[in-house]
Structures are given as structure tokens and as C-alpha cells.
């Protein structure tokens, strides 16, 4: 048994040379029959990988261009929206100022008309009062004086009475 283990561990020169020759023959056979096919397959895989990498880079560049276009469109849309909002605010401000000025003008006109109506009513009331008072004054004057006045004296008496009454009012 010892010899069996020893034969496995020892180097036999004839076996070594035979194994080396066997290795070279196998390498030669692989080179002759398979090396060109293996290189062709490796070249095809390299070309496929290069194409995939190039396609991926082209797709990445296209995606970046699309992204840039999208971002530009978004910036333009935002700018347009901001402009529209600003324009709407300006229009609303102008319209509100216009409405306020129209309302103020209408209020001033109404106030002026009311003042003139009040003044007119006041004058009418004074004239009505003058007419009524003059009638009463005539009746009182006729009774007090007990004499008949001529038209000039009567007009003078009425005017004086109205002037005194107007000063009191």
C-alpha cells in the first residue's frame, strides 16, 4: 500500500512528457477546429453588446432631449399662466376702480339732485307759506285796521310782513 501512495506522489518523467505532449495536441486540435468559431462567437457577442450600449446611449440622449423640451414647455406654460394671472388681476383692478368711480359719480349726482330737490321743496314750502300768511295777514289787517286799503298799501304791508317773517324763519 505504501508503494501505491508513493507512486501517486512521485513524478515519472515518461508520464510527464506524455502528458505535456497530450496537452499540446489538445491545444492544437482546439486551435484548428474550434478557435475560429469561438472568436466569431465572442466577436458577435462583443458587437451585440456594443450595439446595445450605443442604443442605450442614443435612447438616453433622446430621453434627455425630450426631458429638456418638456421642461422648456413647462417653463413657457408657467410664464404664460403667470402673465394671464397678472393680466386678469390688472383687468379686475381696473374694472373695480371703474365701478367704484361710477358708483361715486352716481352717488354725487344723487346727492346733488336730492339737494336741489330739497331746496326746491323748501322754496315751494316758503312760497306756499307766504301765500297762506299773506291771506291771513290780509284778513287780520282788514279786521285790525277796519278800513279798506288800496292795492299799493296792501302790497307794501304784505311785503313788510313777509320780510319780518322771513327774518324770523
C-alpha positions as CSV (number, residue, x, y, z in Angstrom):
1,X,0.0,0.0,0.0
2,X,2.9,2.2,0.6
3,X,4.0,1.8,-2.9
4,X,0.6,2.8,-4.2
5,X,0.7,6.1,-2.4
6,X,4.3,6.6,-3.3
7,X,3.6,6.1,-7.0
8,X,0.9,8.7,-6.9
9,X,3.2,11.3,-5.3
10,X,6.3,10.6,-7.3
11,X,7.0,12.2,-10.7
12,X,7.6,9.8,-13.5
13,X,9.5,11.6,-16.4
14,X,7.9,9.5,-19.1
15,X,4.4,10.2,-17.9
16,X,5.2,13.9,-17.5
17,X,6.4,14.1,-21.1
18,X,3.4,12.2,-22.4
19,X,1.0,14.5,-20.5
20,X,2.8,17.6,-21.9
21,X,2.5,16.2,-25.4
22,X,-1.1,15.3,-24.9
23,X,-1.8,18.9,-23.8
24,X,-0.1,20.4,-26.8
25,X,-2.1,18.0,-29.1
26,X,-5.3,19.1,-27.5
27,X,-4.4,22.7,-27.8
28,X,-3.6,22.2,-31.5
29,X,-6.9,20.4,-32.1
30,X,-8.8,23.1,-30.3
31,X,-7.0,25.8,-32.3
32,X,-7.6,24.0,-35.7
33,X,-11.2,23.1,-35.2
34,X,-12.7,25.5,-32.6
35,X,-10.6,28.7,-32.2
36,X,-12.1,30.5,-35.2
37,X,-15.7,29.6,-34.2
38,X,-15.0,30.7,-30.6
39,X,-13.5,34.0,-31.8
40,X,-16.5,34.5,-34.1
41,X,-19.0,33.9,-31.3
42,X,-17.1,36.3,-29.0
43,X,-16.9,38.9,-31.7
44,X,-20.7,38.6,-32.3
45,X,-21.3,39.0,-28.6
46,X,-19.0,42.0,-28.4
47,X,-20.7,43.6,-31.4
48,X,-24.2,42.9,-29.9
49,X,-23.0,44.4,-26.5
50,X,-21.6,47.4,-28.3
51,X,-24.8,47.9,-30.3
52,X,-26.9,47.7,-27.1
53,X,-24.6,50.2,-25.4
54,X,-24.8,52.5,-28.3
55,X,-28.6,52.1,-28.5
56,X,-28.8,52.8,-24.8
57,X,-26.7,55.9,-25.1
58,X,-28.8,57.1,-28.0
59,X,-32.0,56.4,-26.1
60,X,-30.5,58.2,-23.1
61,X,-29.6,61.2,-25.2
62,X,-33.1,61.2,-26.8
63,X,-34.7,61.0,-23.4
64,X,-32.6,63.9,-22.2
65,X,-33.7,65.9,-25.2
66,X,-37.3,65.1,-24.6
67,X,-36.9,66.0,-20.9
68,X,-35.3,69.3,-21.9
69,X,-38.2,70.0,-24.3
70,X,-40.7,69.1,-21.7
71,X,-39.1,71.3,-19.1
72,X,-38.9,74.2,-21.6
73,X,-42.6,73.8,-22.4
74,X,-43.4,73.7,-18.7
75,X,-41.4,76.9,-18.1
76,X,-43.2,78.6,-21.0
77,X,-46.6,77.4,-19.8
78,X,-45.9,78.7,-16.3
79,X,-44.8,82.0,-17.7
80,X,-48.0,82.2,-19.8
81,X,-50.1,81.3,-16.8
82,X,-48.3,83.9,-14.7
83,X,-48.9,86.5,-17.5
84,X,-52.6,85.6,-17.7
85,X,-53.0,85.8,-14.0
86,X,-51.3,89.2,-13.9
87,X,-53.4,90.4,-16.8
88,X,-56.6,89.1,-15.1
89,X,-55.6,90.9,-11.8
90,X,-54.9,94.1,-13.7
91,X,-58.2,93.9,-15.5
92,X,-60.0,93.1,-12.3
93,X,-58.4,96.1,-10.6
94,X,-59.2,98.4,-13.4
95,X,-62.8,97.2,-13.6
96,X,-63.2,97.6,-9.8
97,X,-61.8,101.1,-9.9
98,X,-64.1,101.9,-12.8
99,X,-67.1,100.5,-10.9
100,X,-66.2,102.5,-7.8
101,X,-65.8,105.7,-9.8
102,X,-69.1,105.1,-11.5
103,X,-70.7,104.5,-8.1
104,X,-69.2,107.6,-6.6
105,X,-70.3,109.7,-9.6
106,X,-73.8,108.2,-9.3
107,X,-73.8,109.0,-5.6
108,X,-72.6,112.5,-6.2
109,X,-75.3,113.0,-8.8
110,X,-78.0,111.6,-6.5
111,X,-76.8,113.8,-3.7
112,X,-76.8,116.9,-5.9
113,X,-80.3,116.0,-7.2
114,X,-81.5,115.4,-3.6
115,X,-80.0,118.8,-2.5
116,X,-81.7,120.6,-5.4
117,X,-85.0,118.8,-4.7
118,X,-84.8,119.7,-1.1
119,X,-84.0,123.3,-2.0
120,X,-86.9,123.4,-4.4
121,X,-89.3,121.9,-1.9
122,X,-88.1,124.4,0.7
123,X,-88.7,127.3,-1.7
124,X,-92.1,125.9,-2.6
125,X,-93.0,125.5,1.1
126,X,-91.9,129.0,1.8
127,X,-93.9,130.3,-1.2
128,X,-97.0,128.3,0.0
129,X,-96.4,129.7,3.5
130,X,-96.1,133.2,2.1
131,X,-99.3,132.9,0.2
132,X,-101.2,131.5,3.2
133,X,-99.7,134.0,5.5
134,X,-100.5,136.8,3.1
135,X,-104.1,135.7,3.0
136,X,-104.2,135.5,6.8
137,X,-102.4,138.8,7.1
138,X,-104.9,140.4,4.8
139,X,-107.7,139.1,6.9
140,X,-106.1,140.2,10.1
141,X,-105.1,143.5,8.7
142,X,-108.7,144.1,7.4
143,X,-110.0,143.4,10.8
144,X,-107.4,145.4,12.7
145,X,-107.4,148.4,10.5
146,X,-111.1,148.2,9.8
147,X,-110.7,150.3,6.8
148,X,-110.1,149.4,3.3
149,X,-106.6,149.7,2.0
150,X,-105.7,150.5,-1.5
151,X,-103.7,148.0,-3.6
152,X,-100.3,149.7,-3.2
153,X,-100.7,150.0,0.6
154,X,-101.8,146.3,0.7
155,X,-98.8,145.1,-1.3
156,X,-96.4,147.2,0.9
157,X,-97.9,145.8,4.0
158,X,-97.7,142.2,2.7
159,X,-94.0,142.6,1.7
160,X,-93.1,144.1,5.0
161,X,-94.9,141.3,6.9
162,X,-93.2,138.6,4.8
163,X,-89.8,140.2,5.3
164,X,-90.3,140.2,9.0
165,X,-91.5,136.6,8.8
166,X,-88.6,135.6,6.6
167,X,-86.1,137.1,9.2
168,X,-87.7,135.0,11.9
169,X,-87.5,131.8,9.9
